[in-house]
Amino acid sequence: MLRVLVLNGPNLDLLGVREPEVYGSQTLGDIEALVAATAADLGVTVSFFQSNHEGALIDRLHEAMGECDGVVFNPGAYTHYSYALRDAISSTGLPVVEVHLSDIAKREDFRKVSVIAPVCIGQLAGLGSASYTEGLALLVGHLQKEDE
């Protein structure tokens, strides 16, 4: 059975109260429940991790090597400037799908560039919680093709 890590970066623990006009009213727990249900439908196992600390996210990516087959990752604000996270993704060799609740291409100029995207197999943004479920489906499809 495929194993997927769903990784969430800074401030995502505040979903549901943080700028609901931008990020919606669902909590991170709501999104995790939705992803878990989608994972069950897809026949994969998911685990979840959220941190507001860059180093903890890097450590979790390192731990995922040999433990997980791929990662769905919302790096939050680290998307735009964390070369350390980019290097961690690249170093692990794990396929990663970058996801965002809001459409970063239609936001402030500083949010339009992702330094993470070039080392990911795909990016989904602007679909709300569906960014996560579609990101999971994209990752699972990629992993299943690798197994063929």
MODELLER restraints for C-alpha pairs under 7 A, 6 or more apart:
rsr = mdl.restraints
at = mdl.atoms
rsr.add(forms.Gaussian(group=physical.xy_distance, feature=features.Distance(at['CA:1:A'], at['CA:44:A']), mean=5.79, stdev=0.5))
rsr.add(forms.Gaussian(group=physical.xy_distance, feature=features.Distance(at['CA:1:A'], at['CA:45:A']), mean=6.96, stdev=0.5))
rsr.add(forms.Gaussian(group=physical.xy_distance, feature=features.Distance(at['CA:2:A'], at['CA:44:A']), mean=4.98, stdev=0.5))
rsr.add(forms.Gaussian(group=physical.xy_distance, feature=features.Distance(at['CA:2:A'], at['CA:45:A']), mean=6.19, stdev=0.5))
rsr.add(forms.Gaussian(group=physical.xy_distance, feature=features.Distance(at['CA:2:A'], at['CA:69:A']), mean=6.21, stdev=0.5))
rsr.add(forms.Gaussian(group=physical.xy_distance, feature=features.Distance(at['CA:3:A'], at['CA:44:A']), mean=5.94, stdev=0.5))
rsr.add(forms.Gaussian(group=physical.xy_distance, feature=features.Distance(at['CA:3:A'], at['CA:45:A']), mean=4.79, stdev=0.5))
rsr.add(forms.Gaussian(group=physical.xy_distance, feature=features.Distance(at['CA:3:A'], at['CA:46:A']), mean=5.84, stdev=0.5))
rsr.add(forms.Gaussian(group=physical.xy_distance, feature=features.Distance(at['CA:3:A'], at['CA:68:A']), mean=4.87, stdev=0.5))
rsr.add(forms.Gaussian(group=physical.xy_distance, feature=features.Distance(at['CA:3:A'], at['CA:69:A']), mean=5.33, stdev=0.5))
rsr.add(forms.Gaussian(group=physical.xy_distance, feature=features.Distance(at['CA:4:A'], at['CA:45:A']), mean=6.15, stdev=0.5))
rsr.add(forms.Gaussian(group=physical.xy_distance, feature=features.Distance(at['CA:4:A'], at['CA:46:A']), mean=4.78, stdev=0.5))
rsr.add(forms.Gaussian(group=physical.xy_distance, feature=features.Distance(at['CA:4:A'], at['CA:47:A']), mean=6.48, stdev=0.5))
rsr.add(forms.Gaussian(group=physical.xy_distance, feature=features.Distance(at['CA:4:A'], at['CA:68:A']), mean=5.46, stdev=0.5))
rsr.add(forms.Gaussian(group=physical.xy_distance, feature=features.Distance(at['CA:4:A'], at['CA:69:A']), mean=5.84, stdev=0.5))
rsr.add(forms.Gaussian(group=physical.xy_distance, feature=features.Distance(at['CA:4:A'], at['CA:70:A']), mean=5.11, stdev=0.5))
rsr.add(forms.Gaussian(group=physical.xy_distance, feature=features.Distance(at['CA:4:A'], at['CA:71:A']), mean=5.49, stdev=0.5))
rsr.add(forms.Gaussian(group=physical.xy_distance, feature=features.Distance(at['CA:5:A'], at['CA:46:A']), mean=5.68, stdev=0.5))
rsr.add(forms.Gaussian(group=physical.xy_distance, feature=features.Distance(at['CA:5:A'], at['CA:47:A']), mean=5.00, stdev=0.5))
rsr.add(forms.Gaussian(group=physical.xy_distance, feature=features.Distance(at['CA:5:A'], at['CA:48:A']), mean=5.90, stdev=0.5))
rsr.add(forms.Gaussian(group=physical.xy_distance, feature=features.Distance(at['CA:5:A'], at['CA:68:A']), mean=6.40, stdev=0.5))
rsr.add(forms.Gaussian(group=physical.xy_distance, feature=features.Distance(at['CA:5:A'], at['CA:70:A']), mean=6.45, stdev=0.5))
rsr.add(forms.Gaussian(group=physical.xy_distance, feature=features.Distance(at['CA:5:A'], at['CA:71:A']), mean=4.74, stdev=0.5))
rsr.add(forms.Gaussian(group=physical.xy_distance, feature=features.Distance(at['CA:5:A'], at['CA:72:A']), mean=6.29, stdev=0.5))
rsr.add(forms.Gaussian(group=physical.xy_distance, feature=features.Distance(at['CA:6:A'], at['CA:46:A']), mean=6.87, stdev=0.5))
rsr.add(forms.Gaussian(group=physical.xy_distance, feature=features.Distance(at['CA:6:A'], at['CA:47:A']), mean=6.09, stdev=0.5))
rsr.add(forms.Gaussian(group=physical.xy_distance, feature=features.Distance(at['CA:6:A'], at['CA:48:A']), mean=4.85, stdev=0.5))
rsr.add(forms.Gaussian(group=physical.xy_distance, feature=features.Distance(at['CA:6:A'], at['CA:49:A']), mean=6.43, stdev=0.5))
rsr.add(forms.Gaussian(group=physical.xy_distance, feature=features.Distance(at['CA:6:A'], at['CA:71:A']), mean=5.76, stdev=0.5))
rsr.add(forms.Gaussian(group=physical.xy_distance, feature=features.Distance(at['CA:6:A'], at['CA:72:A']), mean=4.75, stdev=0.5))
rsr.add(forms.Gaussian(group=physical.xy_distance, feature=features.Distance(at['CA:6:A'], at['CA:73:A']), mean=5.90, stdev=0.5))
rsr.add(forms.Gaussian(group=physical.xy_distance, feature=features.Distance(at['CA:7:A'], at['CA:48:A']), mean=6.01, stdev=0.5))
rsr.add(forms.Gaussian(group=physical.xy_distance, feature=features.Distance(at['CA:7:A'], at['CA:49:A']), mean=5.06, stdev=0.5))
rsr.add(forms.Gaussian(group=physical.xy_distance, feature=features.Distance(at['CA:7:A'], at['CA:50:A']), mean=5.86, stdev=0.5))
rsr.add(forms.Gaussian(group=physical.xy_distance, feature=features.Distance(at['CA:7:A'], at['CA:71:A']), mean=6.99, stdev=0.5))
rsr.add(forms.Gaussian(group=physical.xy_distance, feature=features.Distance(at['CA:7:A'], at['CA:72:A']), mean=6.16, stdev=0.5))
rsr.add(forms.Gaussian(group=physical.xy_distance, feature=features.Distance(at['CA:7:A'], at['CA:73:A']), mean=4.71, stdev=0.5))
rsr.add(forms.Gaussian(group=physical.xy_distance, feature=features.Distance(at['CA:7:A'], at['CA:74:A']), mean=6.30, stdev=0.5))
rsr.add(forms.Gaussian(group=physical.xy_distance, feature=features.Distance(at['CA:8:A'], at['CA:49:A']), mean=6.23, stdev=0.5))
rsr.add(forms.Gaussian(group=physical.xy_distance, feature=features.Distance(at['CA:8:A'], at['CA:50:A']), mean=4.47, stdev=0.5))
rsr.add(forms.Gaussian(group=physical.xy_distance, feature=features.Distance(at['CA:8:A'], at['CA:51:A']), mean=6.57, stdev=0.5))
rsr.add(forms.Gaussian(group=physical.xy_distance, feature=features.Distance(at['CA:8:A'], at['CA:73:A']), mean=5.94, stdev=0.5))
rsr.add(forms.Gaussian(group=physical.xy_distance, feature=features.Distance(at['CA:8:A'], at['CA:74:A']), mean=4.92, stdev=0.5))
rsr.add(forms.Gaussian(group=physical.xy_distance, feature=features.Distance(at['CA:8:A'], at['CA:75:A']), mean=5.86, stdev=0.5))
rsr.add(forms.Gaussian(group=physical.xy_distance, feature=features.Distance(at['CA:9:A'], at['CA:50:A']), mean=5.74, stdev=0.5))
rsr.add(forms.Gaussian(group=physical.xy_distance, feature=features.Distance(at['CA:9:A'], at['CA:51:A']), mean=5.36, stdev=0.5))
rsr.add(forms.Gaussian(group=physical.xy_distance, feature=features.Distance(at['CA:9:A'], at['CA:52:A']), mean=5.69, stdev=0.5))
rsr.add(forms.Gaussian(group=physical.xy_distance, feature=features.Distance(at['CA:9:A'], at['CA:74:A']), mean=6.06, stdev=0.5))
rsr.add(forms.Gaussian(group=physical.xy_distance, feature=features.Distance(at['CA:9:A'], at['CA:75:A']), mean=4.53, stdev=0.5))
rsr.add(forms.Gaussian(group=physical.xy_distance, feature=features.Distance(at['CA:9:A'], at['CA:76:A']), mean=5.14, stdev=0.5))
rsr.add(forms.Gaussian(group=physical.xy_distance, feature=features.Distance(at['CA:10:A'], at['CA:51:A']), mean=5.90, stdev=0.5))
rsr.add(forms.Gaussian(group=physical.xy_distance, feature=features.Distance(at['CA:10:A'], at['CA:52:A']), mean=3.86, stdev=0.5))
rsr.add(forms.Gaussian(group=physical.xy_distance, feature=features.Distance(at['CA:10:A'], at['CA:53:A']), mean=6.80, stdev=0.5))
rsr.add(forms.Gaussian(group=physical.xy_distance, feature=features.Distance(at['CA:10:A'], at['CA:76:A']), mean=5.71, stdev=0.5))
rsr.add(forms.Gaussian(group=physical.xy_distance, feature=features.Distance(at['CA:10:A'], at['CA:77:A']), mean=6.89, stdev=0.5))
rsr.add(forms.Gaussian(group=physical.xy_distance, feature=features.Distance(at['CA:11:A'], at['CA:52:A']), mean=6.29, stdev=0.5))
rsr.add(forms.Gaussian(group=physical.xy_distance, feature=features.Distance(at['CA:12:A'], at['CA:28:A']), mean=6.65, stdev=0.5))
rsr.add(forms.Gaussian(group=physical.xy_distance, feature=features.Distance(at['CA:13:A'], at['CA:28:A']), mean=6.06, stdev=0.5))
rsr.add(forms.Gaussian(group=physical.xy_distance, feature=features.Distance(at['CA:15:A'], at['CA:25:A']), mean=6.95, stdev=0.5))
rsr.add(forms.Gaussian(group=physical.xy_distance, feature=features.Distance(at['CA:15:A'], at['CA:26:A']), mean=6.39, stdev=0.5))
rsr.add(forms.Gaussian(group=physical.xy_distance, feature=features.Distance(at['CA:15:A'], at['CA:27:A']), mean=4.67, stdev=0.5))
rsr.add(forms.Gaussian(group=physical.xy_distance, feature=features.Distance(at['CA:15:A'], at['CA:28:A']), mean=5.70, stdev=0.5))
rsr.add(forms.Gaussian(group=physical.xy_distance, feature=features.Distance(at['CA:16:A'], at['CA:24:A']), mean=6.51, stdev=0.5))
rsr.add(forms.Gaussian(group=physical.xy_distance, feature=features.Distance(at['CA:16:A'], at['CA:25:A']), mean=4.22, stdev=0.5))
rsr.add(forms.Gaussian(group=physical.xy_distance, feature=features.Distance(at['CA:16:A'], at['CA:26:A']), mean=4.92, stdev=0.5))
rsr.add(forms.Gaussian(group=physical.xy_distance, feature=features.Distance(at['CA:16:A'], at['CA:27:A']), mean=4.51, stdev=0.5))
rsr.add(forms.Gaussian(group=physical.xy_distance, feature=features.Distance(at['CA:17:A'], at['CA:25:A']), mean=6.96, stdev=0.5))
rsr.add(forms.Gaussian(group=physical.xy_distance, feature=features.Distance(at['CA:22:A'], at['CA:102:A']), mean=6.48, stdev=0.5))
rsr.add(forms.Gaussian(group=physical.xy_distance, feature=features.Distance(at['CA:23:A'], at['CA:101:A']), mean=6.01, stdev=0.5))
rsr.add(forms.Gaussian(group=physical.xy_distance, feature=features.Distance(at['CA:23:A'], at['CA:102:A']), mean=6.19, stdev=0.5))
rsr.add(forms.Gaussian(group=physical.xy_distance, feature=features.Distance(at['CA:31:A'], at['CA:129:A']), mean=6.09, stdev=0.5))
rsr.add(forms.Gaussian(group=physical.xy_distance, feature=features.Distance(at['CA:35:A'], at['CA:132:A']), mean=6.77, stdev=0.5))
rsr.add(forms.Gaussian(group=physical.xy_distance, feature=features.Distance(at['CA:35:A'], at['CA:133:A']), mean=5.68, stdev=0.5))
rsr.add(forms.Gaussian(group=physical.xy_distance, feature=features.Distance(at['CA:36:A'], at['CA:46:A']), mean=6.52, stdev=0.5))
rsr.add(forms.Gaussian(group=physical.xy_distance, feature=features.Distance(at['CA:38:A'], at['CA:133:A']), mean=6.46, stdev=0.5))
rsr.add(forms.Gaussian(group=physical.xy_distance, feature=features.Distance(at['CA:39:A'], at['CA:45:A']), mean=6.33, stdev=0.5))
rsr.add(forms.Gaussian(group=physical.xy_distance, feature=features.Distance(at['CA:39:A'], at['CA:46:A']), mean=6.64, stdev=0.5))
rsr.add(forms.Gaussian(group=physical.xy_distance, feature=features.Distance(at['CA:51:A'], at['CA:57:A']), mean=6.39, stdev=0.5))
rsr.add(forms.Gaussian(group=physical.xy_distance, feature=features.Distance(at['CA:58:A'], at['CA:85:A']), mean=6.05, stdev=0.5))
rsr.add(forms.Gaussian(group=physical.xy_distance, feature=features.Distance(at['CA:58:A'], at['CA:88:A']), mean=6.04, stdev=0.5))
rsr.add(forms.Gaussian(group=physical.xy_distance, feature=features.Distance(at['CA:61:A'], at['CA:88:A']), mean=6.75, stdev=0.5))
rsr.add(forms.Gaussian(group=physical.xy_distance, feature=features.Distance(at['CA:61:A'], at['CA:89:A']), mean=6.99, stdev=0.5))
rsr.add(forms.Gaussian(group=physical.xy_distance, feature=features.Distance(at['CA:62:A'], at['CA:92:A']), mean=6.42, stdev=0.5))
rsr.add(forms.Gaussian(group=physical.xy_distance, feature=features.Distance(at['CA:65:A'], at['CA:92:A']), mean=6.13, stdev=0.5))
rsr.add(forms.Gaussian(group=physical.xy_distance, feature=features.Distance(at['CA:69:A'], at['CA:94:A']), mean=6.67, stdev=0.5))
rsr.add(forms.Gaussian(group=physical.xy_distance, feature=features.Distance(at['CA:70:A'], at['CA:94:A']), mean=5.35, stdev=0.5))
rsr.add(forms.Gaussian(group=physical.xy_distance, feature=features.Distance(at['CA:70:A'], at['CA:95:A']), mean=4.99, stdev=0.5))
rsr.add(forms.Gaussian(group=physical.xy_distance, feature=features.Distance(at['CA:70:A'], at['CA:96:A']), mean=5.84, stdev=0.5))
rsr.add(forms.Gaussian(group=physical.xy_distance, feature=features.Distance(at['CA:71:A'], at['CA:95:A']), mean=6.40, stdev=0.5))
rsr.add(forms.Gaussian(group=physical.xy_distance, feature=features.Distance(at['CA:71:A'], at['CA:96:A']), mean=4.68, stdev=0.5))
rsr.add(forms.Gaussian(group=physical.xy_distance, feature=features.Distance(at['CA:71:A'], at['CA:97:A']), mean=6.38, stdev=0.5))
rsr.add(forms.Gaussian(group=physical.xy_distance, feature=features.Distance(at['CA:72:A'], at['CA:96:A']), mean=5.75, stdev=0.5))
rsr.add(forms.Gaussian(group=physical.xy_distance, feature=features.Distance(at['CA:72:A'], at['CA:97:A']), mean=4.91, stdev=0.5))
rsr.add(forms.Gaussian(group=physical.xy_distance, feature=features.Distance(at['CA:72:A'], at['CA:98:A']), mean=6.12, stdev=0.5))
rsr.add(forms.Gaussian(group=physical.xy_distance, feature=features.Distance(at['CA:72:A'], at['CA:99:A']), mean=6.92, stdev=0.5))
rsr.add(forms.Gaussian(group=physical.xy_distance, feature=features.Distance(at['CA:72:A'], at['CA:135:A']), mean=6.50, stdev=0.5))
rsr.add(forms.Gaussian(group=physical.xy_distance, feature=features.Distance(at['CA:72:A'], at['CA:136:A']), mean=6.35, stdev=0.5))
rsr.add(forms.Gaussian(group=physical.xy_distance, feature=features.Distance(at['CA:73:A'], at['CA:96:A']), mean=6.79, stdev=0.5))
rsr.add(forms.Gaussian(group=physical.xy_distance, feature=features.Distance(at['CA:73:A'], at['CA:97:A']), mean=6.09, stdev=0.5))
rsr.add(forms.Gaussian(group=physical.xy_distance, feature=features.Distance(at['CA:73:A'], at['CA:98:A']), mean=4.92, stdev=0.5))
rsr.add(forms.Gaussian(group=physical.xy_distance, feature=features.Distance(at['CA:73:A'], at['CA:99:A']), mean=5.87, stdev=0.5))
rsr.add(forms.Gaussian(group=physical.xy_distance, feature=features.Distance(at['CA:74:A'], at['CA:98:A']), mean=5.78, stdev=0.5))
rsr.add(forms.Gaussian(group=physical.xy_distance, feature=features.Distance(at['CA:74:A'], at['CA:99:A']), mean=4.92, stdev=0.5))
rsr.add(forms.Gaussian(group=physical.xy_distance, feature=features.Distance(at['CA:74:A'], at['CA:100:A']), mean=5.75, stdev=0.5))
rsr.add(forms.Gaussian(group=physical.xy_distance, feature=features.Distance(at['CA:79:A'], at['CA:114:A']), mean=5.16, stdev=0.5))
rsr.add(forms.Gaussian(group=physical.xy_distance, feature=features.Distance(at['CA:79:A'], at['CA:115:A']), mean=6.07, stdev=0.5))
rsr.add(forms.Gaussian(group=physical.xy_distance, feature=features.Distance(at['CA:79:A'], at['CA:116:A']), mean=5.77, stdev=0.5))
rsr.add(forms.Gaussian(group=physical.xy_distance, feature=features.Distance(at['CA:80:A'], at['CA:111:A']), mean=6.18, stdev=0.5))
rsr.add(forms.Gaussian(group=physical.xy_distance, feature=features.Distance(at['CA:80:A'], at['CA:113:A']), mean=5.82, stdev=0.5))
rsr.add(forms.Gaussian(group=physical.xy_distance, feature=features.Distance(at['CA:80:A'], at['CA:114:A']), mean=4.83, stdev=0.5))
rsr.add(forms.Gaussian(group=physical.xy_distance, feature=features.Distance(at['CA:80:A'], at['CA:115:A']), mean=5.61, stdev=0.5))
rsr.add(forms.Gaussian(group=physical.xy_distance, feature=features.Distance(at['CA:81:A'], at['CA:115:A']), mean=6.23, stdev=0.5))
rsr.add(forms.Gaussian(group=physical.xy_distance, feature=features.Distance(at['CA:82:A'], at['CA:115:A']), mean=6.97, stdev=0.5))
rsr.add(forms.Gaussian(group=physical.xy_distance, feature=features.Distance(at['CA:83:A'], at['CA:115:A']), mean=6.78, stdev=0.5))
rsr.add(forms.Gaussian(group=physical.xy_distance, feature=features.Distance(at['CA:86:A'], at['CA:115:A']), mean=6.77, stdev=0.5))
rsr.add(forms.Gaussian(group=physical.xy_distance, feature=features.Distance(at['CA:86:A'], at['CA:116:A']), mean=5.08, stdev=0.5))
rsr.add(forms.Gaussian(group=physical.xy_distance, feature=features.Distance(at['CA:86:A'], at['CA:119:A']), mean=6.74, stdev=0.5))
rsr.add(forms.Gaussian(group=physical.xy_distance, feature=features.Distance(at['CA:89:A'], at['CA:119:A']), mean=6.82, stdev=0.5))
rsr.add(forms.Gaussian(group=physical.xy_distance, feature=features.Distance(at['CA:90:A'], at['CA:119:A']), mean=5.93, stdev=0.5))
rsr.add(forms.Gaussian(group=physical.xy_distance, feature=features.Distance(at['CA:95:A'], at['CA:120:A']), mean=6.53, stdev=0.5))
rsr.add(forms.Gaussian(group=physical.xy_distance, feature=features.Distance(at['CA:95:A'], at['CA:121:A']), mean=6.21, stdev=0.5))
rsr.add(forms.Gaussian(group=physical.xy_distance, feature=features.Distance(at['CA:96:A'], at['CA:120:A']), mean=4.95, stdev=0.5))
rsr.add(forms.Gaussian(group=physical.xy_distance, feature=features.Distance(at['CA:96:A'], at['CA:121:A']), mean=5.89, stdev=0.5))
rsr.add(forms.Gaussian(group=physical.xy_distance, feature=features.Distance(at['CA:97:A'], at['CA:120:A']), mean=5.58, stdev=0.5))
rsr.add(forms.Gaussian(group=physical.xy_distance, feature=features.Distance(at['CA:97:A'], at['CA:121:A']), mean=5.68, stdev=0.5))
rsr.add(forms.Gaussian(group=physical.xy_distance, feature=features.Distance(at['CA:97:A'], at['CA:122:A']), mean=5.02, stdev=0.5))
rsr.add(forms.Gaussian(group=physical.xy_distance, feature=features.Distance(at['CA:97:A'], at['CA:123:A']), mean=5.71, stdev=0.5))
rsr.add(forms.Gaussian(group=physical.xy_distance, feature=features.Distance(at['CA:97:A'], at['CA:135:A']), mean=6.02, stdev=0.5))
rsr.add(forms.Gaussian(group=physical.xy_distance, feature=features.Distance(at['CA:97:A'], at['CA:139:A']), mean=6.44, stdev=0.5))
rsr.add(forms.Gaussian(group=physical.xy_distance, feature=features.Distance(at['CA:98:A'], at['CA:117:A']), mean=6.66, stdev=0.5))
rsr.add(forms.Gaussian(group=physical.xy_distance, feature=features.Distance(at['CA:98:A'], at['CA:120:A']), mean=6.55, stdev=0.5))
rsr.add(forms.Gaussian(group=physical.xy_distance, feature=features.Distance(at['CA:98:A'], at['CA:122:A']), mean=6.29, stdev=0.5))
rsr.add(forms.Gaussian(group=physical.xy_distance, feature=features.Distance(at['CA:98:A'], at['CA:123:A']), mean=4.60, stdev=0.5))
rsr.add(forms.Gaussian(group=physical.xy_distance, feature=features.Distance(at['CA:98:A'], at['CA:124:A']), mean=6.40, stdev=0.5))
rsr.add(forms.Gaussian(group=physical.xy_distance, feature=features.Distance(at['CA:99:A'], at['CA:123:A']), mean=5.66, stdev=0.5))
rsr.add(forms.Gaussian(group=physical.xy_distance, feature=features.Distance(at['CA:99:A'], at['CA:124:A']), mean=4.84, stdev=0.5))
rsr.add(forms.Gaussian(group=physical.xy_distance, feature=features.Distance(at['CA:99:A'], at['CA:125:A']), mean=5.63, stdev=0.5))
rsr.add(forms.Gaussian(group=physical.xy_distance, feature=features.Distance(at['CA:99:A'], at['CA:131:A']), mean=5.73, stdev=0.5))
rsr.add(forms.Gaussian(group=physical.xy_distance, feature=features.Distance(at['CA:99:A'], at['CA:132:A']), mean=6.17, stdev=0.5))
rsr.add(forms.Gaussian(group=physical.xy_distance, feature=features.Distance(at['CA:99:A'], at['CA:135:A']), mean=6.58, stdev=0.5))
rsr.add(forms.Gaussian(group=physical.xy_distance, feature=features.Distance(at['CA:100:A'], at['CA:124:A']), mean=6.35, stdev=0.5))
rsr.add(forms.Gaussian(group=physical.xy_distance, feature=features.Distance(at['CA:100:A'], at['CA:125:A']), mean=4.47, stdev=0.5))
rsr.add(forms.Gaussian(group=physical.xy_distance, feature=features.Distance(at['CA:100:A'], at['CA:126:A']), mean=6.34, stdev=0.5))
rsr.add(forms.Gaussian(group=physical.xy_distance, feature=features.Distance(at['CA:100:A'], at['CA:131:A']), mean=6.31, stdev=0.5))
rsr.add(forms.Gaussian(group=physical.xy_distance, feature=features.Distance(at['CA:101:A'], at['CA:125:A']), mean=5.81, stdev=0.5))
rsr.add(forms.Gaussian(group=physical.xy_distance, feature=features.Distance(at['CA:101:A'], at['CA:126:A']), mean=5.20, stdev=0.5))
rsr.add(forms.Gaussian(group=physical.xy_distance, feature=features.Distance(at['CA:101:A'], at['CA:127:A']), mean=5.85, stdev=0.5))
rsr.add(forms.Gaussian(group=physical.xy_distance, feature=features.Distance(at['CA:101:A'], at['CA:128:A']), mean=4.11, stdev=0.5))
rsr.add(forms.Gaussian(group=physical.xy_distance, feature=features.Distance(at['CA:101:A'], at['CA:129:A']), mean=6.08, stdev=0.5))
rsr.add(forms.Gaussian(group=physical.xy_distance, feature=features.Distance(at['CA:101:A'], at['CA:131:A']), mean=6.23, stdev=0.5))
rsr.add(forms.Gaussian(group=physical.xy_distance, feature=features.Distance(at['CA:102:A'], at['CA:125:A']), mean=5.80, stdev=0.5))
rsr.add(forms.Gaussian(group=physical.xy_distance, feature=features.Distance(at['CA:102:A'], at['CA:126:A']), mean=4.01, stdev=0.5))
rsr.add(forms.Gaussian(group=physical.xy_distance, feature=features.Distance(at['CA:102:A'], at['CA:127:A']), mean=6.74, stdev=0.5))
rsr.add(forms.Gaussian(group=physical.xy_distance, feature=features.Distance(at['CA:102:A'], at['CA:128:A']), mean=6.26, stdev=0.5))
rsr.add(forms.Gaussian(group=physical.xy_distance, feature=features.Distance(at['CA:103:A'], at['CA:125:A']), mean=4.88, stdev=0.5))
rsr.add(forms.Gaussian(group=physical.xy_distance, feature=features.Distance(at['CA:103:A'], at['CA:126:A']), mean=3.69, stdev=0.5))
rsr.add(forms.Gaussian(group=physical.xy_distance, feature=features.Distance(at['CA:104:A'], at['CA:111:A']), mean=5.64, stdev=0.5))
rsr.add(forms.Gaussian(group=physical.xy_distance, feature=features.Distance(at['CA:104:A'], at['CA:112:A']), mean=5.29, stdev=0.5))
rsr.add(forms.Gaussian(group=physical.xy_distance, feature=features.Distance(at['CA:104:A'], at['CA:125:A']), mean=6.68, stdev=0.5))
rsr.add(forms.Gaussian(group=physical.xy_distance, feature=features.Distance(at['CA:105:A'], at['CA:112:A']), mean=4.60, stdev=0.5))
rsr.add(forms.Gaussian(group=physical.xy_distance, feature=features.Distance(at['CA:117:A'], at['CA:123:A']), mean=6.54, stdev=0.5))
rsr.add(forms.Gaussian(group=physical.xy_distance, feature=features.Distance(at['CA:124:A'], at['CA:131:A']), mean=5.41, stdev=0.5))
rsr.add(forms.Gaussian(group=physical.xy_distance, feature=features.Distance(at['CA:124:A'], at['CA:135:A']), mean=6.35, stdev=0.5))
rsr.add(forms.Gaussian(group=physical.xy_distance, feature=features.Distance(at['CA:125:A'], at['CA:131:A']), mean=5.89, stdev=0.5))
